[in-house]
Amino acid sequence: MFDITKMVIHTMHVSDLDEIRENLTENFDNFWSYEIFKEELVNNNSSYLVARYNDEIVCYGGIKIVLDVADVMNIVTKKDKRNMGFAKFILNELINIAKEERCNSITLEVNENNKPAIHLYEQFDFKQVGLRKNYYDGIDNAILMTLKL
Ligand SMILES: CC(C)(COP(=O)(O)OP(=O)(O)OC[C@H]1O[C@@H](n2cnc3c(N)ncnc32)[C@H](O)[C@@H]1OP(=O)(O)O)[C@@H](O)C(=O)NCCC(=O)NCCS
């Protein structure tokens, strides 16, 4: 766990992305290119948050809302800051945003081999509702999960 007094969560802007741009892949396992991420951040339907610990960006995540459904687009914790509770914090805030926007559910896809992420989502009561075969690079299956709000 972390010292909550040193933690700040705020909307993620392009300037935040620029701050971590250089080491996005090495430090965060980011799966989007900078350009795609930037487009996501400025999309009107998107809400992205960033968590700072001692002013350092340690985690970010976002949802995209279409009608009454929110989709978790990504949630990533800096590699050397994992298993400290940051993703739980961000996900909790993203769920609150979806509730405030009167969404009825939140959906997401996760690689069936991504145990840390599946564990995270199950903690928030996301339920498995489907499977997309060979979704990731034609190899790994994606589990579809939904949280009813
Ligand atoms: C998935 C991910 C976001 C979790 O971030 P995190 O900040 O380490 O997660 P938290 O510390 O908030 O932990 C959340 C829960 O998952 C558990 N967890 C974290 N890492 C774990 C691991 N390697 N194995 C099993 N459980 C794990 C934690 O123990 C915690 O559960 P608990 O309260 O029962 O202890 C992080 O591993 C990550 O960035 N992965 C790469 C990107 C990714 O795959 N994102 C998800 C797909 S969009």
The ligand as a Tripos MOL2 file, in Angstrom:
@<TRIPOS>MOLECULE
LIG
   48    50     1     0     0
SMALL
NO_CHARGES

@<TRIPOS>ATOM
      1 C1         -2.9920   -4.9130  -14.3260 C.3       1 LIG1
      2 C2         -2.2790   -3.7350  -13.6640 C.3       1 LIG1
      3 C3         -2.8510   -2.4430  -14.2000 C.3       1 LIG1
      4 C4         -2.4940   -3.8180  -12.1480 C.3       1 LIG1
      5 O1         -1.9070   -2.6520  -11.5970 O.3       1 LIG1
      6 P1         -1.4150   -2.5570  -10.0870 P.3       1 LIG1
      7 O2         -1.2780   -1.1030   -9.7730 O.co2     1 LIG1
      8 O3         -0.2470   -3.4240   -9.8770 O.co2     1 LIG1
      9 O4         -2.6670   -3.1660   -9.3190 O.3       1 LIG1
     10 P2         -3.0060   -2.9650   -7.8020 P.3       1 LIG1
     11 O5         -1.7340   -2.8280   -7.0160 O.co2     1 LIG1
     12 O6         -4.0270   -1.8980   -7.6600 O.co2     1 LIG1
     13 O7         -3.6010   -4.3790   -7.4490 O.3       1 LIG1
     14 C5         -4.9210   -4.7290   -7.7180 C.3       1 LIG1
     15 C6         -5.1320   -6.1640   -7.2860 C.3       1 LIG1
     16 O8         -4.4520   -7.0150   -8.2100 O.3       1 LIG1
     17 C7         -3.5050   -7.8050   -7.4910 C.3       1 LIG1
     18 N1         -2.3000   -7.9810   -8.2780 N.ar      1 LIG1
     19 C8         -1.4370   -7.0280   -8.6780 C.ar      1 LIG1
     20 N2         -0.4210   -7.6030   -9.3380 N.ar      1 LIG1
     21 C9         -0.6750   -8.9450   -9.3330 C.ar      1 LIG1
     22 C10         0.0000  -10.0770   -9.8590 C.ar      1 LIG1
     23 N3          1.1720   -9.9490  -10.5210 N.pl3     1 LIG1
     24 N4         -0.5660  -11.2870   -9.7180 N.ar      1 LIG1
     25 C11        -1.7480  -11.4400   -9.0530 C.ar      1 LIG1
     26 N5         -2.4380  -10.4030   -8.5160 N.ar      1 LIG1
     27 C12        -1.8900   -9.1740   -8.6610 C.ar      1 LIG1
     28 C13        -3.2050   -7.0520   -6.2260 C.3       1 LIG1
     29 O9         -2.7060   -7.9270   -5.2230 O.3       1 LIG1
     30 C14        -4.5380   -6.4620   -5.8980 C.3       1 LIG1
     31 O10        -5.3580   -7.4020   -5.2830 O.3       1 LIG1
     32 P3         -5.4610   -7.5200   -3.6970 P.3       1 LIG1
     33 O11        -6.0890   -6.2490   -3.2290 O.co2     1 LIG1
     34 O12        -6.3090   -8.7390   -3.5110 O.co2     1 LIG1
     35 O13        -4.0790   -7.6760   -3.1610 O.co2     1 LIG1
     36 C15        -0.7310   -3.8050  -13.9240 C.3       1 LIG1
     37 O14        -0.2820   -5.1040  -13.6760 O.3       1 LIG1
     38 C16        -0.3240   -3.3690  -15.3080 C.2       1 LIG1
     39 O15        -0.0910   -2.1820  -15.5580 O.2       1 LIG1
     40 N6         -0.2320   -4.3320  -16.2740 N.am      1 LIG1
     41 C17         0.1490   -4.0120  -17.6420 C.3       1 LIG1
     42 C18        -0.9730   -3.3130  -18.3880 C.3       1 LIG1
     43 C19        -2.2190   -4.1440  -18.3980 C.2       1 LIG1
     44 O16        -2.1760   -5.3420  -18.6540 O.2       1 LIG1
     45 N7         -3.3600   -3.5040  -18.1420 N.am      1 LIG1
     46 C20        -4.6440   -4.1680  -18.0790 C.3       1 LIG1
     47 C21        -5.2430   -4.4360  -19.3900 C.3       1 LIG1
     48 S1         -6.0120   -3.0040  -20.0720 S.3       1 LIG1
@<TRIPOS>BOND
     1     1     2 1
     2     2     3 1
     3     2     4 1
     4     2    36 1
     5     4     5 1
     6     5     6 1
     7     6     7 2
     8     6     8 1
     9     6     9 1
    10     9    10 1
    11    10    11 2
    12    10    12 1
    13    10    13 1
    14    13    14 1
    15    14    15 1
    16    15    16 1
    17    15    30 1
    18    16    17 1
    19    17    18 1
    20    17    28 1
    21    18    19 ar
    22    18    27 ar
    23    19    20 ar
    24    20    21 ar
    25    21    22 ar
    26    21    27 ar
    27    22    23 1
    28    22    24 ar
    29    24    25 ar
    30    25    26 ar
    31    26    27 ar
    32    28    29 1
    33    28    30 1
    34    30    31 1
    35    31    32 1
    36    32    33 2
    37    32    34 1
    38    32    35 1
    39    36    37 1
    40    36    38 1
    41    38    39 2
    42    38    40 1
    43    40    41 1
    44    41    42 1
    45    42    43 1
    46    43    44 2
    47    43    45 1
    48    45    46 1
    49    46    47 1
    50    47    48 1
@<TRIPOS>SUBSTRUCTURE
     1 LIG1         1 GROUP 0 **** ****
